[in-house]
């Protein structure tokens, strides 16, 4: 009976060690890789992805649909003019003037430009509206 218990305990310990090594080295659930300057974590079981932004993991959205037609319709609805710029040469000139940008892939650079520009424009518009409203309310109280 003692020999059977020893074998059982020994088998459980060996099984736990093998399971640990299998799940730790051969079948990890999450894969983390660096794409440009962005750190991306992917769950191999569900296919979900996260980006490391502002010291936190933010979930990435999968866009399976073609949003180009939707974007074009929204631009037309707002009557937003499109600048006729050769993106490739403009990015080359930008990278030439600012060498720190030369390591970024084109998609990543365009994404960063979009984030920085929209943040500046939207914050400025908001603060301008706030100051106008706040200035108007102070004047009406006096």
N, C-alpha and C positions, 0 to 999 in steps of 0.2 A: 504494500500500500504506500509506503514511503517513497518508493521508486516511481510510482505513478504520479504522486504529487510533485515530485521534483521535475519530472518530465513536463507536467502541465505548466508549472511556473516558468521553467526554462523555455518552453514553446511560446508562452505569452510574451516573455521578455524579448525573445528573438523576433516575434511578430511585430511588436511595438517598434523595435529598432528598425526593422525593414520598412514598416509603414512610414516612419519618420523620414528615412532617407528617400523613399520613393516620392512622397509628397513634397519634400523639401528640394530635391535636386531634379527629379525626372518629370514631375507633374505639378509645377507651381501654378497657382490659380491666377496670379497677377503678373503681368509683364510690364516692366517700366523701361522706356527708351527715350532717348533725347532726339528730338526732331528740330533741327536748327537750334534755337535758343530755348525752345519749349520742352518741358518734361511731360511726357504722356504716359499714363498708366492705363492698361487695358485688362479687363477681366476676361480671361479665356473661356469661362463657363457661360457667361451671359452676353459677351460682346460689348458691354458698356465701356466707355472710355472717359477719362478725366484728365484735365490739364492742371498743372501746378501754377496757379496765378495768385499773386498777393499773399504768399505763404499759406495757401490753402488749396485743396483739390476741388476743382469746379467741374461739374459734369459737362461733357461735350454732347451736343445734340447731333443726331444723324439726320442729314437732309437727303432723303432719297428722291424727293421730287425735284423737278426742274423749276427753280424759282426765277429764272431769267425772264420769262414772260410776265410773271407777277410783278417783278421789280420794274420792268418796262412800263407796265400799266400804271403802277403807283407813281412813277416819274411823270408820266403823261398827265395823270390826274392832278398833280401838284404843279405842273408846268415847269419842271426843273430842267434848266438847260444842261446839256452834256458838253463838257469841254472836249475839243478835238485835239487830244494830246497823244503822241506816240509813247505809250507807257514804257516800252523797252528802253528807248533812248533817254527818257526822263529818269528812269531808275538808274541807268548807267551813269548819267551825269550826277545824280544825287550820291551814288556810291563813290564816284570820283572825288567829289567835293568833301564828303564825310567818310573817310576810310573805315570807320567803325562799323558801317553798314554793309561792307563788302562780304562779310561772312554769312549774312542772312540769305536764305533762299527767297526767290521772288514772291511766292505766296505769303510767306511769313512777314516780309517787309511790307507788302501791301496791307496785310491785316493790322500790323502795328501802326501804319500811317492812318488807317481808318479809325482805329481806337483813339490815337492821340488827337487827330483832327476833330473827330466828333465830340470828344470830351471837351476840347477847348471851345468849340463853337457852342455846344449846348450849355456849358457852364456860363459862358459869357452872356448868352441870350437870357438864361434864367436870372443871373445876377442883375443884368440890366433891367429886366422886367420887375424884379424885386425892388430895386432902388427907385425905379419910376413909381411903382405902387406905394412904396414906403414914403417916398418924398411927397407924393400927392396926398397921402393920409396925414402927414405932419403939417402940410400947408393948410389942409382943411380944418385941422384942430385949432390953428392959431387965429 
